[in-house]
């Protein structure tokens, strides 16, 4: 399996800033966020799973958009990048 170089602290911070901006703009899905957080740390699915006490299959299913993760799992994943879990307005939402 091909391995890539682990990112520096500065690269991790830049990855976090980029992901946060995408979240603010509404241009981020859960599967994409999970994959980008994992890749932002330079981890394989297996490494990421071990860090979160999950299985590699659970991570793969989240990244594929077929999993139904618990709130606890989402909080663990978000915490890695300093994110919280909450409701945000979608691009298609209308003023009430």
N, C-alpha and C positions, 0 to 999 in steps of 0.2 A: 504494500500500500504506500502510495506517495505521501511523503511528509513535507510540511512546509516549516519555515523558520518561525519560532515563537515570536510574537510581537513584543516590542519594547513597551515600557510603561507609557511613553509618549504616544505610541501607536494605539495602545488600548484606550487612552483618553480621547484620542481623535476618533476612534471607532465609536466610542460612547457618544461623543458630541454629534457625530453624523446620524447615528441611530435616534438620538433624542430629537434632532431636527426633523427627521422623517416622521417620528411619532407626532410631533406638534403639528405638522402639516397634513396629517391624516393619510400619509403615504406609507403605511406599514401594517402588515397583517400579522397575526399571531405566528403562523408558520415561518414567515420571513424573519420576524423578530427573534424567534428561538434560534434559527440557523445563523443569523448575523451575530447574535450574542456569542454563540459557540465559536464561530469563526473569528470573531473579534479577539478572543483569547487564544486563538491558534490551536484549538482542541479538536480532536476527532470526536465522533459521536460517542464512542466508548469512553473516552476520557471525561467528556462532559457529563455523561450518565453517571459515572463513578463519583464525580464531584457532587452531584445532586442526589445520590443514593437512588438512582433510577436504573432501568435497563437500557441498553443501546436501542432495543426495539422501541421502547417508549419515546426516546428522543427522535428516532427516525419517523415514527408515526406523527409526532407533533410537527416536525418539519414538513411532512407530507400533507398536513392538514386533515388527517383522518383520526387523530386522537381526541379525547375529551379529558384534558388534564384537570386535576382538582385545583381549587383556589390555592391550596398550600403549595402545590408544585409551581404554579404560576408566580407566586410570591418568591419562592426560592430562586427561580430563574431570573426574575426581575431584579432581585436584590444584588445579584452578581454585578450588574451594571449600574446599580444605584437607582433603579426604577421601582415605582410602586404599581400596583394594579388598581385600575379604576375605570369608570366610564368616561369616555371622551366623545365630543360631538363628531358625527361622521360628516363627510363632505356633502352627503345627500340630505342631511337633516334640515328641517324647516323651522323657522321661528314660530313659536306658539303664542 
